[in-house]
Amino acid sequence: MSTDAMAGPALFIGDDTAYVALVRPQLDPADPDLVRAAREAGVSPEEFAGPGNVWALLTEHDGEGDGFELPGLRDTEADGFAEQLQAALAAAEPFTVEAGDVLHLDAAPAGDGWAFTARVNPPEGHEAAAWTLTTGPVATADLLADLADFRRSLA
């Protein structure tokens, strides 16, 4: 499916080669690629797109991607995580923020930004064991702008 078919709030922390992302994908049932995929699956485009209200945690590191759904996560909790991250960045000292039991994000200053170590603990029932990934530096100004956009998308 094309990336144009996806919308919804998304917060990416990292770069193109290593990141952790908190996303609530919302698929467009009118997208031609989605319509074709739904037809191949034998369901309606609306059913294939789903409700668009389930959060997911996605990661990428060394060309390996993984992720899992967070069906109990609410928008207010995602916003709370983003708010904690904003406050920690403002303190300008190394910090750790958590998104429940599934994500522990350690940050240390790196040049004009931050480097992150994400400890990911999939919920019970996920095939993979816990894993850790480290991102390259993320510019503070870019991260603060992304956090503000993310929080606005939840309002």
N, C-alpha and C positions, 0 to 999 in steps of 0.2 A: 504494500500500500504506500501511497505517496505520503510524505510528511505533511503535505497540505491538508490531508484528511484528519490530522490530529490537532487538537487544541486542548485547552485546560491549563490550570496552574502547573508550573514546573520551576524547580529550583535546582540548578546544576552547580556543583562546587568542584572545581578542578579545571582541567583543560581537555583537549581532544583525545589525549592518550590515557589519562587517568582521571576518573571523576566518580562522584556519588551524586545521585539525583533523586529528589523527592518529587514525584509527578502524580497528577490525577488526569490521566488521558481521557479525552473526550473525542470520539471518532465521529466524522460527518457521514451519516448514512447516504448522502447524495453523491459522495465522491465516487467517480467511476471505478477506481481500483477496489474500493470497498464493496461496491455493488457486484463486481465480478467475483471477488473472493466469497461473498455471501452466497452467490449463485452456485459456485463450486462446492460450498459447504452444505448446500441444500436448505438454507434458512433465509429469512427476510433480511434486508440490509439493516433494519432497525434492531433486529435480534442479534445480528452479528456485531453491530456497534456496541451493544450493551448499554447499561444505564449511565456510564460516564461519571460515576460517583465513588469509584474504588481507587484509593491511593496505592502507589507502588514505589518501591525503593529499587533503583537501578544502579549498577556499577559497571565500570569498564577499567581494566588495567592490563597492560601488556597484551593488548589485542583480545583479551578474554572478557566477555560481558556476562553478567548475571543479574538476577533481580527476583523479586517476589512481591506478591500483593500484600497490602496491609488493610484488610477489609474492615477492621474496627477503628481505623484512624478517621478522625473528623477534621473538618477544615479548621476548627478552632485550635486543635492540637498542632496542626501543621503551622498555623500562624504563630502559636506559642513558641515552637522551635525556632522559627525565623526571628522572632522578637528576641529570644535568648542569644542568638547568633549576632544580631545587631548590637545588643548591649555589650557582649563580650568583645566585639571588634572595637567598640568605642573606648574600652578600657585600655587597649593597646598593650596588653600583656598576654603571654601564653595562656591558653584556656582549653577547657573541655566543655562541650555541650552534648546533650543526649536527646535522642528521639526514642523515648521508651527504652525497651530492652534491645531493640534491633539495630540502633546506630549510636556509636560513641565517636564523636568527632574531636580530635585533639588538634590544636592549631598553635603554630609558632611563627613569629615574625620572620619574613624572608624578603629582604630588600624593601621595596615599596608595597609589599603585600604580605601574604600568608601562605605557608605550606601546611597541608592537612594530612593527618593520618586518620583514616576511617576504619574503625573496627565494626564489622558487620556481623550480626548474629541473626540468621534467618529464623523465622518462627518455626515451631514444631510442625513437622510434616514436609518441610522443604528438603529436597534431596541433598543439598550441599551443606557442608559443615561451615562453621564461622570462618571468616577470612578478614584479612587486613590489606588495605591499599594505601599508598602514599601519593599525593598529588604534587605537581610542581607548584611554584608560586602562583598565587592568584592576586592580582592587583586589588588593593583595598577599595579604591574608588569604584572599580567594576563590580566587586562583590556587594558593596553597599547599594549600588544602583539596582543590581539584580534582586537583592532582598526587598527593596522598596517596591519594585515591580511585582514581585511574587505576592507580597502582602496586599497590594492594591487589587491583584487579581482574585484574592480571597474575600475582599470586602463586599 
